[in-house]
């Protein structure tokens, strides 16, 4: 009788051990897969950052030291706002193309904030800032553009419209409104 109980207990222990091993192997595989995926995504982003820096260099003739500082800022902005550093650098390139070489970094950061606040795409944010700045002749003034975003965000929050609709319309309306001193 006791030999039978020992045999059953041994069989039960083997089953539990096999189940535990299976669970541990699957867990290890899941963790390893997640780490590998994160590593691949980080490498891809590093390549995207380098590509974006090449574009910035082409449109701005920035020095190596300026590009290095810009790269560091890109990672800082990315970490602060939860965006990709390459997206910030793409915004820098767009602002530089629009003629804001010295203010491009600040305006790109403002565009990044606008994306989050207004829930708009990078393109919409960039075009809104550029159109507003050109129409109202703000000369890339960070403070004035930031105040404009705050006012439009207030409209978005208090009225039945979206920031994206306002941003889309501002490109058409701003030149006329600026001439009318509105």
Legacy VTK file of the C-alpha trace (Angstrom):
# vtk DataFile Version 3.0
C-alpha trace
ASCII
DATASET POLYDATA
POINTS 182 float
0.000 0.000 0.000
2.722 2.460 0.867
4.663 1.593 -2.323
1.550 2.412 -4.342
1.225 5.776 -2.558
4.901 6.557 -3.178
4.484 5.715 -6.873
1.423 7.964 -7.172
3.171 10.764 -5.306
6.228 10.429 -7.570
4.017 10.523 -10.681
2.214 13.625 -9.363
5.540 15.351 -8.563
6.869 14.616 -12.079
3.732 16.138 -13.602
4.051 19.275 -11.484
7.755 19.486 -12.306
7.054 19.183 -16.047
4.369 21.871 -15.848
6.710 24.160 -13.898
9.473 23.605 -16.450
7.097 24.406 -19.316
5.935 27.601 -17.637
9.508 28.696 -16.888
10.649 27.991 -20.456
7.752 29.987 -21.894
8.385 32.833 -19.483
12.075 32.919 -20.388
11.176 32.891 -24.083
8.719 35.760 -23.625
11.255 37.854 -21.713
13.998 37.139 -24.228
11.673 38.020 -27.115
10.702 41.309 -25.459
14.336 42.243 -24.845
15.276 41.342 -28.421
12.356 43.367 -29.815
13.270 46.385 -27.668
16.888 46.138 -28.785
15.836 45.997 -32.458
13.523 48.987 -32.009
16.300 50.953 -30.313
18.711 50.151 -33.153
16.107 51.143 -35.732
15.534 54.449 -33.925
19.274 55.104 -33.761
19.430 54.593 -37.537
16.442 56.920 -37.983
18.162 59.548 -35.822
21.316 59.308 -37.922
19.267 59.602 -41.128
17.387 62.603 -39.764
20.685 64.244 -38.770
21.918 63.792 -42.352
18.823 65.629 -43.575
19.344 68.403 -41.011
22.969 68.735 -42.081
21.916 69.024 -45.743
19.335 71.726 -45.131
21.263 73.700 -42.512
24.988 73.232 -43.105
25.281 72.669 -39.353
28.713 71.893 -37.934
29.559 68.554 -36.344
29.410 70.154 -32.899
25.962 71.633 -33.633
24.723 68.261 -34.878
26.031 66.513 -31.787
24.269 69.030 -29.538
21.111 68.665 -31.618
21.277 64.878 -31.305
21.527 65.155 -27.515
18.615 67.575 -27.456
16.589 65.222 -29.659
16.918 62.443 -27.098
16.084 64.860 -24.265
12.974 66.153 -26.049
11.978 62.613 -26.947
12.272 61.494 -23.343
10.484 64.571 -21.996
7.479 64.304 -24.329
7.409 60.582 -25.041
8.154 60.943 -28.741
10.848 59.558 -30.980
14.039 61.575 -31.226
13.898 61.128 -34.994
10.461 62.792 -35.113
11.868 65.815 -33.325
14.796 65.935 -35.761
12.424 65.705 -38.720
10.600 68.729 -37.307
13.961 70.527 -36.973
14.650 69.816 -40.649
11.207 71.124 -41.621
11.665 74.307 -39.600
15.112 74.797 -41.124
13.679 74.383 -44.642
11.098 77.036 -43.747
13.893 79.487 -42.934
14.195 79.145 -39.167
17.784 77.947 -38.941
18.575 79.555 -35.570
15.135 78.896 -34.053
14.608 75.458 -35.629
15.343 73.499 -32.438
13.002 75.579 -30.296
10.235 75.611 -32.899
10.564 71.859 -33.404
10.113 71.401 -29.659
7.084 73.683 -29.783
5.717 71.593 -32.674
6.253 68.492 -30.536
4.252 70.066 -27.699
1.569 71.050 -30.194
1.275 67.458 -31.403
0.547 66.333 -27.862
-1.688 69.212 -26.805
-3.645 69.384 -30.038
-3.591 65.673 -30.795
-2.389 66.435 -34.334
0.218 64.942 -36.629
3.747 66.233 -36.956
2.943 67.669 -40.389
-0.122 69.537 -39.110
1.839 70.922 -36.140
4.733 72.078 -38.324
2.507 73.656 -40.957
0.387 75.381 -38.314
3.422 76.974 -36.681
4.933 78.028 -39.996
1.659 79.450 -41.381
0.856 81.293 -38.152
4.364 82.694 -37.829
4.551 83.869 -41.447
1.047 85.325 -41.487
1.365 87.238 -38.244
5.036 88.107 -38.789
6.130 86.714 -35.439
9.650 86.094 -36.774
9.905 82.709 -35.090
9.241 84.179 -31.647
8.816 81.153 -29.393
6.842 83.033 -26.740
4.309 84.501 -29.176
3.800 81.199 -30.958
3.430 79.413 -27.621
0.795 81.933 -26.526
-1.061 81.392 -29.799
-1.090 77.648 -29.181
-2.389 78.222 -25.646
-5.240 80.383 -26.984
-6.190 77.844 -29.626
-6.023 75.058 -27.071
-8.472 77.028 -24.946
-10.809 77.262 -27.946
-10.428 73.515 -28.498
-11.241 72.804 -24.851
-14.256 75.129 -24.574
-15.990 74.947 -27.942
-17.323 72.268 -30.261
-14.282 72.101 -32.489
-10.956 70.369 -32.599
-7.465 71.780 -32.652
-6.861 69.985 -35.946
-9.823 71.744 -37.611
-8.595 75.088 -36.332
-5.033 74.321 -37.433
-6.212 73.283 -40.898
-8.251 76.457 -41.240
-5.576 78.779 -39.898
-3.467 78.241 -43.008
-6.257 79.691 -45.108
-7.525 82.254 -42.641
-4.317 83.621 -41.108
-3.117 85.740 -44.063
-6.514 87.455 -44.358
-6.915 87.806 -40.584
-3.436 89.285 -40.237
-4.178 91.902 -42.907
-7.405 92.748 -41.102
-5.473 93.025 -37.807
-7.486 90.184 -36.279
LINES 1 183
182 0 1 2 3 4 5 6 7 8 9 10 11 12 13 14 15 16 17 18 19 20 21 22 23 24 25 26 27 28 29 30 31 32 33 34 35 36 37 38 39 40 41 42 43 44 45 46 47 48 49 50 51 52 53 54 55 56 57 58 59 60 61 62 63 64 65 66 67 68 69 70 71 72 73 74 75 76 77 78 79 80 81 82 83 84 85 86 87 88 89 90 91 92 93 94 95 96 97 98 99 100 101 102 103 104 105 106 107 108 109 110 111 112 113 114 115 116 117 118 119 120 121 122 123 124 125 126 127 128 129 130 131 132 133 134 135 136 137 138 139 140 141 142 143 144 145 146 147 148 149 150 151 152 153 154 155 156 157 158 159 160 161 162 163 164 165 166 167 168 169 170 171 172 173 174 175 176 177 178 179 180 181
